[in-house]
Amino acid sequence: MIENPPVLTIHRGHRRPDRALIEAFRGAQTSHLVDAMAGRGAVDWRIKPLDPANANFVGPALTAHAYPADFFGVAGAAMEAEPGDVIMCANEHHTGTAVIGDLSAGMMHNKGVAAFVTDGLARDRAGIVATGLPLFAMGVSPNSPASTGPGQVGAPIVLGGVQVCSGDIVVGDADGVVVIPREHEEAVLAAAVAIADTEEKIREAVRGGQRLDEARRTFSYHRLQSRQDS
């Protein structure tokens, strides 16, 4: 490169969803949300909670990009985050070093960040769990990153195979993390509620002795998914 890139680039001005809409997603099952989006929307299956007992969260995405083996994008996101944000940090699936540790996680928790999700690694697992911050990563490594940049905050990213824009609603549970694009949030919510209701009716029918295939036909389950996804 002829010129070195900026150490940190911050893109501001994205729209955050209404708080009531965010709260309406709270408690939604990630599999129902995926079903409401034609079976897609979950990040890479390897991105899992460090503490499965503290995995449930919902909030608007604040995106970040931290270059492999570097922490600066995480630091920028921590400074820019507002209470309730979910920091979604692309790290290019780097597994040579961690991109976040317990001190940064603790600072995010103190600021009110709802969760941190990365396709990189974390370090200091016990310390992170103790902070109470839901944190999802590809794994754990003691190796530490540099902090020299460059990094970005607020720009669209791809994390775990899913495009994420700041302001998208992100939902997590012990099964994984799902991203709901902001232009489809209300439609996906309505579809997920209908799917959850139908699945519960199917469970009741199965518990009553009906076969699963019969119960699905009875409640038109697959047609429900197709109609809601169209």
FIRO-594033 format. One record per residue: x, y, z of N, C-alpha, C, CB in turn; residue in three letters; residue number from 0. Coordinates in steps of 0.05 Angstrom, whole numbers. Glycine has a CB too. Example, Ala and Ser with C-alpha at 12.3 -4.5 7.8 and 13.67 -1.06 7.14 Angstrom:
264/-114/156/246/-90/156/264/-66/156/226/-89/181/ALA/0 .
257/-45/142/273/-21/143/258/1/157/282/-12/114/SER/1 .
END
This chain:
17/-24/0/0/0/0/17/25/0/-19/0/24/MET/0 .
9/45/-15/25/70/-17/23/85/10/15/88/-40/ILE/1 .
-2/85/21/-6/99/47/-17/79/67/-25/123/43/GLU/2 .
-9/82/92/-20/66/113/-49/73/118/-3/68/139/ASN/3 .
-66/54/124/-94/60/130/-97/73/157/-112/35/128/PRO/4 .
-119/86/163/-123/98/190/-122/76/211/-150/113/191/PRO/5 .
-112/83/234/-111/64/256/-138/54/264/-96/75/280/VAL/6 .
-158/72/264/-185/65/271/-205/82/256/-190/68/302/LEU/7 .
-223/70/242/-244/84/227/-271/78/240/-244/75/197/THR/8 .
-286/98/246/-312/95/260/-334/107/242/-312/109/287/ILE/9 .
-354/90/236/-377/98/220/-400/102/239/-384/77/197/HIS/10 .
-411/126/241/-432/132/260/-458/138/244/-425/156/278/ARG/11 .
-480/140/259/-505/149/248/-525/127/240/-500/165/224/GLY/12 .
-519/102/247/-537/80/241/-562/81/259/-524/53/243/HIS/13 .
-584/70/248/-609/70/263/-610/47/282/-633/69/243/ARG/14 .
-617/52/307/-623/30/325/-652/24/326/-612/37/354/ARG/15 .
-660/-1/327/-689/-7/328/-703/4/353/-693/-38/326/PRO/16 .
-729/7/351/-744/15/374/-740/-5/397/-774/19/368/ASP/17 .
-739/5/421/-735/-12/444/-757/-33/447/-733/4/470/ARG/18 .
-782/-25/441/-804/-43/443/-801/-67/424/-831/-29/438/ALA/19 .
-791/-61/400/-787/-83/380/-765/-102/390/-780/-71/352/LEU/20 .
-744/-90/400/-722/-107/411/-732/-125/433/-699/-89/421/ILE/21 .
-748/-114/451/-758/-130/474/-777/-151/464/-772/-111/494/GLU/22 .
-791/-147/442/-809/-167/431/-794/-192/423/-825/-155/408/ALA/23 .
-769/-189/416/-752/-212/408/-741/-227/432/-730/-203/390/PHE/24 .
-742/-215/456/-729/-227/479/-743/-254/486/-731/-208/504/ARG/25 .
-726/-274/489/-736/-301/494/-743/-317/470/-760/-299/511/GLY/26 .
-741/-305/446/-746/-320/422/-725/-342/418/-747/-301/397/ALA/27 .
-733/-365/409/-715/-387/405/-701/-383/378/-730/-414/405/GLN/28 .
-674/-386/378/-660/-381/353/-669/-399/330/-630/-385/358/THR/29 .
-676/-424/336/-685/-441/314/-711/-431/302/-689/-470/325/SER/30 .
-729/-419/318/-754/-408/307/-748/-384/289/-773/-400/329/HIS/31 .
-729/-368/297/-721/-345/281/-710/-354/254/-702/-327/296/LEU/32 .
-693/-374/255/-681/-385/230/-703/-396/212/-660/-407/237/VAL/33 .
-722/-411/224/-744/-421/208/-760/-399/195/-762/-439/225/ASP/34 .
-762/-376/208/-776/-354/197/-761/-339/175/-783/-334/219/ALA/35 .
-736/-347/171/-719/-335/150/-709/-356/130/-695/-320/162/MET/36 .
-727/-374/123/-720/-395/103/-697/-412/111/-714/-381/76/ALA/37 .
-694/-417/137/-674/-435/147/-646/-423/148/-673/-459/130/GLY/38 .
-643/-397/147/-617/-384/147/-617/-362/168/-610/-373/119/ARG/39 .
-593/-351/173/-590/-328/191/-572/-333/215/-616/-320/200/GLY/40 .
-566/-358/220/-548/-364/243/-519/-363/234/-555/-392/255/ALA/41 .
-502/-352/252/-474/-351/246/-461/-379/248/-459/-331/265/VAL/42 .
-437/-382/239/-422/-407/239/-427/-423/265/-392/-402/236/ASP/43 .
-433/-449/262/-440/-466/285/-418/-467/306/-447/-493/275/TRP/44 .
-393/-461/298/-371/-463/317/-370/-439/336/-345/-465/302/ARG/45 .
-385/-418/330/-386/-395/348/-406/-400/370/-394/-368/332/ILE/46 .
-396/-406/393/-412/-416/415/-407/-400/441/-408/-445/420/LYS/47 .
-425/-400/460/-421/-384/485/-400/-397/502/-447/-383/501/PRO/48 .
-383/-380/514/-363/-390/533/-377/-400/558/-344/-367/541/LEU/49 .
-401/-390/564/-416/-399/587/-444/-406/577/-417/-378/610/ASP/50 .
-451/-431/571/-477/-438/561/-500/-430/580/-479/-467/555/PRO/51 .
-493/-428/606/-514/-420/625/-520/-390/624/-505/-427/653/ALA/52 .
-503/-375/610/-508/-346/607/-505/-339/577/-487/-329/624/ASN/53 .
-523/-349/561/-522/-346/532/-544/-331/520/-521/-373/520/ALA/54 .
-565/-326/535/-589/-313/524/-586/-282/523/-614/-320/539/ASN/55 .
-590/-270/500/-588/-241/497/-604/-232/473/-559/-232/496/PHE/56 .
-610/-207/472/-621/-194/448/-612/-165/448/-652/-197/447/VAL/57 .
-607/-154/424/-600/-126/423/-592/-118/394/-576/-120/441/GLY/58 .
-589/-92/390/-581/-83/363/-551/-87/359/-588/-54/360/PRO/59 .
-543/-94/335/-515/-99/329/-500/-72/328/-512/-114/303/ALA/60 .
-476/-73/339/-455/-53/333/-432/-68/322/-447/-36/359/LEU/61 .
-426/-64/296/-406/-80/283/-378/-70/288/-412/-81/253/THR/62 .
-359/-88/286/-331/-81/288/-315/-100/270/-321/-81/317/ALA/63 .
-292/-91/261/-273/-108/247/-246/-105/260/-272/-102/216/HIS/64 .
-236/-127/271/-209/-127/283/-192/-144/265/-210/-138/312/ALA/65 .
-170/-132/256/-152/-148/238/-141/-172/253/-130/-130/228/TYR/66 .
-134/-193/239/-123/-217/253/-99/-209/270/-114/-237/232/PRO/67 .
-100/-220/295/-79/-216/315/-78/-187/325/-52/-223/303/ALA/68 .
-100/-172/322/-101/-145/331/-127/-140/346/-98/-125/308/ASP/69 .
-126/-122/365/-148/-117/384/-161/-90/379/-137/-118/412/PHE/70 .
-150/-73/362/-158/-45/362/-187/-41/354/-141/-29/343/PHE/71 .
-198/-57/336/-226/-55/329/-244/-61/352/-232/-74/306/GLY/72 .
-236/-79/370/-252/-85/394/-252/-61/413/-240/-110/409/VAL/73 .
-228/-48/416/-227/-25/433/-244/-2/423/-198/-15/435/ALA/74 .
-245/2/397/-261/22/385/-291/17/389/-256/25/356/GLY/75 .
-299/-8/386/-327/-15/391/-335/-12/420/-332/-44/382/ALA/76 .
-317/-19/438/-323/-16/466/-327/14/473/-300/-27/483/ALA/77 .
-312/32/460/-316/60/465/-342/71/453/-292/76/454/MET/78 .
-350/60/430/-373/70/416/-399/58/425/-370/65/386/GLU/79 .
-398/35/438/-423/21/445/-440/36/465/-415/-6/458/ALA/80 .
-466/33/461/-486/44/479/-499/21/495/-508/60/464/GLU/81 .
-510/27/518/-523/5/534/-543/-10/517/-537/17/559/PRO/82 .
-541/-37/518/-560/-54/503/-549/-64/477/-585/-40/498/GLY/83 .
-527/-52/467/-515/-60/441/-503/-88/443/-494/-40/432/ASP/84 .
-503/-102/421/-489/-127/418/-465/-122/399/-507/-150/406/VAL/85 .
-441/-124/410/-417/-119/393/-412/-144/377/-392/-112/411/ILE/86 .
-413/-141/350/-408/-163/331/-381/-158/318/-431/-165/310/MET/87 .
-361/-173/325/-333/-167/317/-322/-188/298/-315/-165/342/CYS/88 .
-319/-180/273/-307/-198/253/-276/-198/258/-314/-189/225/ALA/89 .
-265/-222/259/-236/-225/263/-224/-243/242/-231/-235/291/ASN/90 .
-239/-247/220/-229/-264/198/-222/-292/206/-205/-251/185/GLU/91 .
-237/-303/226/-233/-330/235/-204/-336/244/-241/-350/213/HIS/92 .
-192/-315/254/-164/-318/262/-162/-335/288/-151/-290/267/HIS/93 .
-144/-355/287/-141/-372/310/-113/-372/322/-148/-401/302/THR/94 .
-96/-353/313/-69/-351/324/-68/-338/351/-51/-337/305/GLY/95 .
-86/-318/355/-88/-304/381/-117/-299/388/-72/-277/380/THR/96 .
-122/-293/413/-148/-284/421/-152/-256/412/-152/-286/452/ALA/97 .
-178/-247/411/-184/-220/403/-197/-205/427/-203/-219/379/VAL/98 .
-204/-219/448/-216/-207/472/-209/-223/496/-247/-204/468/ILE/99 .
-206/-209/519/-201/-222/545/-220/-213/566/-172/-217/553/GLY/100 .
-215/-221/591/-233/-216/612/-235/-186/620/-226/-232/636/ASP/101 .
-213/-172/618/-214/-143/625/-232/-128/606/-186/-131/625/LEU/102 .
-229/-132/580/-246/-119/561/-275/-127/565/-237/-125/532/SER/103 .
-279/-153/569/-307/-162/573/-319/-149/598/-307/-193/576/ALA/104 .
-304/-146/619/-314/-133/643/-321/-104/638/-294/-135/665/GLY/105 .
-304/-90/623/-310/-62/617/-336/-60/600/-287/-49/602/MET/106 .
-339/-78/581/-364/-78/565/-388/-83/582/-362/-99/542/MET/107 .
-386/-102/600/-408/-108/618/-415/-84/635/-402/-132/636/HIS/108 .
-395/-70/645/-399/-46/662/-413/-24/646/-373/-36/673/ASN/109 .
-409/-24/620/-421/-3/603/-449/-10/595/-404/2/579/LYS/110 .
-458/-35/600/-485/-43/593/-487/-57/567/-502/-20/593/GLY/111 .
-464/-65/555/-465/-81/530/-480/-107/535/-436/-86/519/VAL/112 .
-498/-114/516/-515/-138/520/-500/-164/515/-539/-136/502/ALA/113 .
-481/-163/496/-465/-188/489/-443/-180/471/-484/-209/476/ALA/114 .
-424/-199/468/-401/-196/450/-400/-222/434/-374/-189/464/PHE/115 .
-398/-219/407/-397/-242/389/-374/-238/370/-424/-246/374/VAL/116 .
-357/-259/366/-335/-257/348/-330/-284/334/-310/-248/362/THR/117 .
-320/-282/309/-311/-306/296/-281/-312/302/-316/-304/265/ASP/118 .
-270/-298/321/-243/-303/331/-244/-318/357/-228/-276/334/GLY/119 .
-222/-316/372/-219/-330/397/-220/-311/421/-193/-346/398/LEU/120 .
-225/-322/444/-224/-307/469/-202/-318/487/-252/-307/484/ALA/121 .
-195/-304/508/-176/-314/528/-187/-307/556/-147/-301/524/ARG/122 .
-176/-320/576/-185/-316/604/-214/-324/608/-181/-286/612/ASP/123 .
-220/-349/600/-248/-358/601/-261/-354/628/-250/-387/592/ARG/124 .
-247/-363/649/-259/-361/676/-265/-332/683/-240/-373/697/ALA/125 .
-247/-314/676/-251/-286/682/-274/-275/666/-227/-270/677/GLY/126 .
-277/-283/641/-299/-273/624/-326/-283/636/-296/-283/595/ILE/127 .
-327/-308/643/-352/-319/655/-359/-304/680/-349/-349/661/VAL/128 .
-339/-296/696/-345/-282/721/-356/-254/716/-319/-280/737/ALA/129 .
-350/-242/693/-361/-215/688/-391/-215/684/-348/-204/663/THR/130 .
-402/-237/675/-431/-238/670/-439/-230/642/-445/-222/689/GLY/131 .
-419/-223/625/-425/-215/597/-428/-240/580/-403/-196/586/LEU/132 .
-451/-243/566/-453/-265/547/-433/-261/525/-482/-267/535/PRO/133 .
-415/-280/521/-394/-277/501/-392/-303/485/-367/-271/515/LEU/134 .
-394/-299/458/-392/-321/439/-367/-319/423/-418/-321/420/PHE/135 .
-353/-341/419/-328/-341/404/-324/-368/391/-304/-333/422/ALA/136 .
-303/-370/374/-297/-395/361/-282/-414/379/-280/-390/336/MET/137 .
-271/-404/401/-256/-420/419/-240/-403/438/-237/-439/404/GLY/138 .
-221/-415/452/-205/-402/472/-175/-407/467/-213/-411/501/VAL/139 .
-159/-386/470/-130/-388/469/-117/-368/487/-120/-384/439/SER/140 .
-96/-375/502/-82/-356/518/-67/-335/503/-64/-370/537/PRO/141 .
-61/-340/477/-45/-321/462/-59/-294/460/-40/-332/433/ASN/142 .
-43/-273/463/-53/-245/464/-49/-231/438/-41/-230/487/SER/143 .
-67/-212/430/-64/-197/406/-48/-172/410/-92/-190/395/PRO/144 .
-40/-160/388/-28/-133/388/-51/-112/390/-11/-128/363/ALA/145 .
-43/-87/393/-63/-66/394/-53/-42/378/-69/-58/423/SER/146 .
-49/-47/352/-37/-26/335/-55/-18/312/-11/-36/324/THR/147 .
-77/-34/307/-95/-28/285/-84/-39/259/-99/2/282/GLY/148 .
-98/-34/237/-122/-17/236/-147/-33/245/-126/-7/208/PRO/149 .
-168/-18/250/-194/-30/258/-216/-12/248/-195/-34/288/GLY/150 .
-240/-23/247/-264/-8/239/-287/-14/258/-272/-15/210/GLN/151 .
-304/6/261/-328/4/277/-352/15/260/-325/18/304/VAL/152 .
-374/0/260/-399/11/248/-404/4/219/-399/39/251/GLY/153 .
-384/-6/205/-387/-13/177/-399/-41/174/-361/-10/161/ALA/154 .
-412/-47/152/-422/-75/147/-399/-95/148/-436/-77/121/PRO/155 .
-404/-118/160/-384/-139/162/-397/-166/154/-373/-141/191/ILE/156 .
-380/-186/151/-389/-214/149/-377/-228/172/-381/-227/121/VAL/157 .
-394/-240/189/-385/-254/213/-397/-282/213/-393/-238/239/LEU/158 .
-380/-302/213/-390/-329/213/-408/-335/189/-405/-334/238/GLY/159 .
-402/-323/166/-416/-328/142/-442/-312/138/-423/-357/140/GLY/160 .
-448/-294/157/-472/-279/156/-465/-249/154/-490/-284/181/VAL/161 .
-478/-235/136/-474/-206/135/-488/-193/158/-484/-194/108/GLN/162 .
-474/-174/171/-485/-159/194/-481/-130/189/-471/-168/220/VAL/163 .
-503/-114/193/-501/-85/193/-508/-74/220/-520/-74/171/CYS/164 .
-495/-53/228/-502/-40/253/-532/-33/253/-485/-15/259/SER/165 .
-546/-40/274/-575/-35/275/-591/-60/270/-582/-15/256/GLY/166 .
-580/-81/259/-594/-107/257/-599/-117/285/-578/-127/240/ASP/167 .
-621/-132/288/-626/-144/314/-612/-171/316/-657/-148/319/ILE/168 .
-598/-176/338/-583/-201/342/-595/-215/366/-553/-195/345/VAL/169 .
-599/-241/363/-610/-257/385/-592/-281/389/-640/-267/378/VAL/170 .
-586/-287/415/-569/-310/421/-581/-327/442/-542/-300/430/GLY/171 .
-575/-353/441/-581/-372/462/-560/-394/461/-610/-384/459/ASP/172 .
-564/-415/477/-543/-435/479/-537/-449/452/-551/-456/499/ALA/173 .
-556/-448/433/-552/-461/407/-536/-444/388/-579/-467/395/ASP/174 .
-535/-418/391/-520/-401/373/-530/-373/372/-520/-413/346/GLY/175 .
-523/-359/350/-530/-331/347/-543/-327/319/-504/-313/349/VAL/176 .
-565/-312/319/-580/-306/295/-582/-276/290/-609/-319/296/VAL/177 .
-578/-268/265/-579/-240/257/-604/-235/241/-554/-232/241/VAL/178 .
-621/-216/250/-645/-209/235/-641/-182/222/-670/-208/255/ILE/179 .
-640/-182/195/-635/-156/181/-657/-136/188/-635/-161/150/PRO/180 .
-649/-111/190/-667/-90/200/-691/-86/182/-652/-64/203/ARG/181 .
-688/-92/156/-711/-88/138/-732/-110/141/-702/-86/110/GLU/182 .
-725/-132/155/-744/-154/158/-752/-160/187/-732/-179/146/HIS/183 .
-745/-143/205/-748/-149/234/-776/-155/241/-738/-126/250/GLU/184 .
-796/-138/234/-823/-143/242/-835/-167/229/-840/-118/236/GLU/185 .
-829/-172/204/-840/-196/191/-828/-221/203/-833/-195/161/ALA/186 .
-803/-221/209/-790/-245/221/-802/-250/249/-760/-241/223/VAL/187 .
-806/-229/264/-818/-232/291/-845/-245/289/-820/-205/305/LEU/188 .
-862/-235/271/-889/-246/268/-888/-275/260/-905/-230/248/ALA/189 .
-871/-282/241/-868/-309/232/-858/-327/254/-849/-311/208/ALA/190 .
-838/-319/269/-827/-335/291/-848/-341/312/-803/-321/303/ALA/191 .
-864/-321/319/-885/-325/339/-905/-347/329/-901/-299/344/VAL/192 .
-913/-345/303/-931/-365/292/-919/-393/292/-939/-357/264/ALA/193 .
-893/-394/285/-879/-420/284/-877/-432/312/-851/-417/271/ILE/194 .
-870/-416/332/-868/-425/359/-895/-436/369/-858/-403/378/ALA/195 .
-916/-422/363/-943/-431/371/-950/-457/358/-964/-409/364/ASP/196 .
-945/-460/332/-951/-485/318/-934/-508/329/-947/-482/288/THR/197 .
-908/-503/334/-891/-524/344/-901/-534/371/-862/-514/347/GLU/198 .
-911/-517/388/-921/-525/414/-946/-542/411/-928/-501/432/GLU/199 .
-963/-536/391/-987/-552/386/-978/-580/376/-1005/-539/365/LYS/200 .
-957/-581/360/-947/-607/350/-936/-623/373/-925/-602/328/ILE/201 .
-921/-610/391/-911/-625/414/-933/-637/430/-894/-606/432/ARG/202 .
-954/-622/434/-977/-632/450/-990/-656/436/-997/-610/454/GLU/203 .
-992/-654/410/-1004/-676/394/-986/-701/396/-1008/-668/365/ALA/204 .
-960/-698/394/-941/-720/396/-942/-733/424/-913/-711/389/VAL/205 .
-943/-715/444/-945/-726/471/-971/-742/475/-943/-703/492/ARG/206 .
-992/-734/460/-1018/-748/461/-1019/-774/445/-1039/-730/452/GLY/207 .
-997/-781/432/-995/-806/417/-994/-803/387/-1018/-822/424/GLY/208 .
-997/-779/376/-997/-776/347/-968/-778/337/-1010/-749/339/GLN/209 .
-964/-789/313/-938/-790/301/-930/-762/292/-937/-810/278/ARG/210 .
-904/-757/291/-895/-730/283/-904/-722/256/-864/-729/285/LEU/211 .
-902/-741/236/-910/-733/209/-940/-727/208/-903/-756/189/ASP/212 .
-956/-742/223/-984/-736/224/-990/-709/236/-999/-758/239/GLU/213 .
-976/-703/258/-980/-677/272/-972/-654/254/-964/-677/298/ALA/214 .
-950/-657/239/-941/-636/221/-963/-630/200/-914/-643/208/ARG/215 .
-974/-652/189/-995/-649/168/-1020/-636/180/-1002/-676/155/ARG/216 .
-1026/-644/205/-1050/-633/218/-1049/-603/221/-1054/-646/245/THR/217 .
-1025/-593/228/-1022/-564/233/-1009/-549/209/-1005/-560/257/PHE/218 .
-1006/-563/186/-996/-550/162/-969/-536/168/-1016/-530/151/SER/219 .
-952/-549/183/-927/-536/192/-909/-526/170/-911/-555/210/TYR/220 .
-904/-543/150/-886/-535/128/-898/-513/111/-879/-559/111/HIS/221 .
-925/-514/107/-937/-492/92/-936/-466/107/-967/-500/85/ARG/222 .
-938/-468/134/-935/-443/150/-908/-431/146/-939/-450/180/LEU/223 .
-887/-447/147/-860/-437/143/-857/-424/115/-839/-459/146/GLN/224 .
-867/-438/95/-865/-428/67/-879/-401/64/-875/-449/47/SER/225 .
-903/-400/76/-919/-375/73/-905/-352/87/-947/-379/84/ARG/226 .
-895/-357/111/-882/-335/126/-856/-326/113/-878/-344/155/GLN/227 .
-842/-344/100/-816/-338/89/-818/-323/62/-799/-362/85/ASP/228 .
-841/-325/49/-844/-314/21/-844/-284/21/-870/-324/8/SER/229 .
END
